[in-house]
Amino acid sequence: MDQLKLTQSDRNFFELVSRATFTNPFSPERVEIDRRISGRNDGASWPSIMPQAVKEVSTRLRTLEETAPIKIKDFAHPDRTIIEHALLFDAFHKYAYELDAIIDQQLASPDKSIDVPFAPELLAGLRTAGLARDRARRYLELFYQIRRAFFFIDKNLLGRSPSMQKLRMNLWNNIFTHDILHYERYLWDKMEDFSTLLLGPTGCGKGTAAAAIGQSGYIPFDENKNCFAESFTRTFIPINLSEYPESLIESELFGHTKGSFTGAVSAHEGIFSLCSPHGSIFLDEIGDISTQIQIKLLRVLQERTFSPVGNHEKLRFSGRVIAATNQNIDSLRSEGKFRDDFYYRLCSDCIAVPSLHQRIKEDPAELEQLVNRTIASIAGDNTEFAPMVMDVIKSRLGKHYAWPGNVRELEQCVRSVIIKRDYDGRHCQTANPNRSTIDISDEPDAQQLLARYCATLYDKYGTLGEVARRTALDRRTVKKHIERHCKNAD
Ligand SMILES: Nc1ncnc2c1ncn2[C@@H]1O[C@H](COP(=O)(O)OP(=O)(O)OP(=O)(O)O)[C@@H](O)[C@H]1O
């Protein structure tokens, strides 16, 4: 049979679609391509262009398959690739809402395996077009990954200022690289070598950005069970390193065996062994750890193995590492507090998360958007609180307020105005709930330190059992430490 060729008009159109399929959806380039596909030249925003673009692609493809379903191999090169990409674009958008529903269901039931009812139809459609079974499955996996990335980057990180748009673009590239075609071909299961360092002031959203990366990783699809092999809610494991005294960090990271040190009454699994093969570990406050721990982490990143405290067995770690700090990393390096070798191994990708002050400077509307969102999360839909909050911000803080606590401070400000109808920003410099209450400046001895640590964990988790589990001490010892700490604090 003669190979099919697209008309010049179809080729031009589908070439654009092919480019759109693999271009970062948060980039200006992508918006321009979709604008051309949709035929809209009215300056409309991307969300309003997209439905039109999707419809145009579908209509053109349906016209091509008037007589029979499209078979990719019937087309001559280079039309073959162009048509394949257009079919992927079409399939992705056809099932986008269904994929979002799977994300919602997984968020509502984090440990459940969620059935994907449309998967057989989606896979059959791609196979009918001529994709091999493995490749069709890979695309289903990629579609789900793209949808999650979109969900977490777009919905959880509010703001349209240029620096937020840049952040979104950078996060997307961090997950899929700048060329998703290469990612799909060569890298989808090899991202472990790309570690990430997030930099930015306290409360600006580094943890939220890290979660977006960590929950958007590749997850295999199990065709026999018709569900994804793992819940994305379990693929991201955060740890705030500043919460742990030096003596316990190693055990929290790598685990320990029973009896490996005084008080280790049972074995404890560290976060490196809890992380799934396709998951990510988030090391928050990485600037706070000693050079000894940096050396141990460097070894994990280089050799991909680690050993629990008290055990020489080498365990493999194949997840990704994301780290963050609000400290000035260059100063830490020049002071010798942050090792260069560790820094270079950690920052395959260094992403700056903008301060709230910068964001508002670029786009003043961002302040009100964040206020509205915070109010909605506290009090649902209501129109009464926002004017009151904006009024207090304007009169008490003024237009040029620096927001030193960033978005976290803004959230605190909203709560304060709802309760007291006031906020003066005076306490925010020290108000950082993610920071440990442990202050080692007064050089406590090891017992006092442990007692404080138990008390801190007890404040956070509320039960002796949980503190015992985390410290690998028995409950009575934990209780004794907490009581001692409270007595000393009185
Ligand atoms: N762009 C944003 N849109 C909406 N909410 C945001 C945004 N950035 C941050 N937040 C919210 O601000 C709060 C603080 O964010 P987060 O914990 O991610 O900051 P952080 O930089 O990791 O802080 P720290 O340096 O103290 O660890 C969270 O409640 C988060 O949801």
The ligand as an SDF file (V2000), in Angstrom:
LIG
                    3D

 31 33  0  0  0  0  0  0  0  0999 V2000
    2.6810   30.0990   46.0540 N   0  0  0  0  0  0  0  0  0  0  0  0
    1.9430   29.6920   47.0940 C   0  0  0  0  0  0  0  0  0  0  0  0
    0.6180   29.5920   46.9510 N   0  0  0  0  0  0  0  0  0  0  0  0
   -0.1470   29.2050   47.9650 C   0  0  0  0  0  0  0  0  0  0  0  0
    0.3130   28.8640   49.1860 N   0  0  0  0  0  0  0  0  0  0  0  0
    1.6270   28.9280   49.3740 C   0  0  0  0  0  0  0  0  0  0  0  0
    2.5170   29.3390   48.3430 C   0  0  0  0  0  0  0  0  0  0  0  0
    3.7640   29.3130   48.8220 N   0  0  0  0  0  0  0  0  0  0  0  0
    3.6740   28.9130   50.1000 C   0  0  0  0  0  0  0  0  0  0  0  0
    2.3910   28.6630   50.4350 N   0  0  0  0  0  0  0  0  0  0  0  0
    1.8990   28.2560   51.7630 C   0  0  0  0  0  0  0  0  0  0  0  0
    2.7440   28.8710   52.7260 O   0  0  0  0  0  0  0  0  0  0  0  0
    2.9930   27.9980   53.8190 C   0  0  0  0  0  0  0  0  0  0  0  0
    4.4800   27.8320   53.9880 C   0  0  0  0  0  0  0  0  0  0  0  0
    4.9830   27.1290   52.8630 O   0  0  0  0  0  0  0  0  0  0  0  0
    6.1880   26.1040   52.9850 P   0  0  0  0  0  0  0  0  0  0  0  0
    6.1210   25.3340   54.2600 O   0  0  0  0  0  0  0  0  0  0  0  0
    6.2050   25.3260   51.7080 O   0  0  0  0  0  0  0  0  0  0  0  0
    7.4130   27.1250   53.0610 O   0  0  0  0  0  0  0  0  0  0  0  0
    8.9830   26.8220   53.2700 P   0  0  0  0  0  0  0  0  0  0  0  0
    9.7000   27.7560   52.3910 O   0  0  0  0  0  0  0  0  0  0  0  0
    9.2270   25.3640   53.0760 O   0  0  0  0  0  0  0  0  0  0  0  0
    9.1990   27.2030   54.7940 O   0  0  0  0  0  0  0  0  0  0  0  0
   10.4920   26.8690   55.7320 P   0  0  0  0  0  0  0  0  0  0  0  0
   11.6770   27.5820   55.1390 O   0  0  0  0  0  0  0  0  0  0  0  0
   10.1260   27.4540   57.0360 O   0  0  0  0  0  0  0  0  0  0  0  0
   10.6380   25.3820   55.7560 O   0  0  0  0  0  0  0  0  0  0  0  0
    2.2660   26.7060   53.5220 C   0  0  0  0  0  0  0  0  0  0  0  0
    1.0200   26.7180   54.1890 O   0  0  0  0  0  0  0  0  0  0  0  0
    2.0490   26.7630   52.0150 C   0  0  0  0  0  0  0  0  0  0  0  0
    0.8940   26.0650   51.6220 O   0  0  0  0  0  0  0  0  0  0  0  0
  1  2  1  0
  2  3  1  0
  2  7  2  0
  3  4  2  0
  4  5  1  0
  5  6  2  0
  6  7  1  0
  6 10  1  0
  7  8  1  0
  8  9  2  0
  9 10  1  0
 10 11  1  0
 11 12  1  0
 11 30  1  0
 12 13  1  0
 13 14  1  0
 13 28  1  0
 14 15  1  0
 15 16  1  0
 16 17  2  0
 16 18  1  0
 16 19  1  0
 19 20  1  0
 20 21  2  0
 20 22  1  0
 20 23  1  0
 23 24  1  0
 24 25  2  0
 24 26  1  0
 24 27  1  0
 28 29  1  0
 28 30  1  0
 30 31  1  0
M  END
$$$$
